[in-house]
Amino acid sequence: MDKIELRKVTEKDWNFILDLRNEFYTNSFYEQKKLIQKTEHYEYMNKQTTNPNFHQWIAIQSKNPSSIGYVRILDQDVNIMVEKK
């Protein structure tokens, strides 16, 4: 079985995270009412870089190090999104 590893998010991951957020905004428990625009997403991500209560990682498969998901902790809120395949 392929192991899943977590690595810290970099700015290069922001488009992947945006795609995940917009993929799951309907028919899920995620509280998002509309598609998020790239500028809005980048502003949010930039703002969170200075927030000490914001932690985020990209989930990757160890054999094929491609991004498969996103894990975020903001204060006491945990969010996990995995790419549909």
LINQUIHU-V518130 format. One record per backbone hydrogen bond with DSSP energy under -1.0 kcal/mol. NH is the residue of the N-H (numbers start at 0). CO is the residue of the C=O. Records with the same first field share a line. If there is no record, write none. Layout:
NH->CO, CO
This chain:
4->59
6->57
8->55
12->9
13->10
16->12
17->13
18->14
19->15
20->16
21->17
22->18
23->19
31->29
40->36
41->37
42->38
43->39
44->40
45->41
46->42
47->43
49->46
50->47
53->50
54->72
56->70
57->6
58->68
59->4
60->65
61->2
65->63
67->58
68->58
69->80
70->56
71->78
72->54
73->76
74->52
76->73
78->71
80->69
82->67
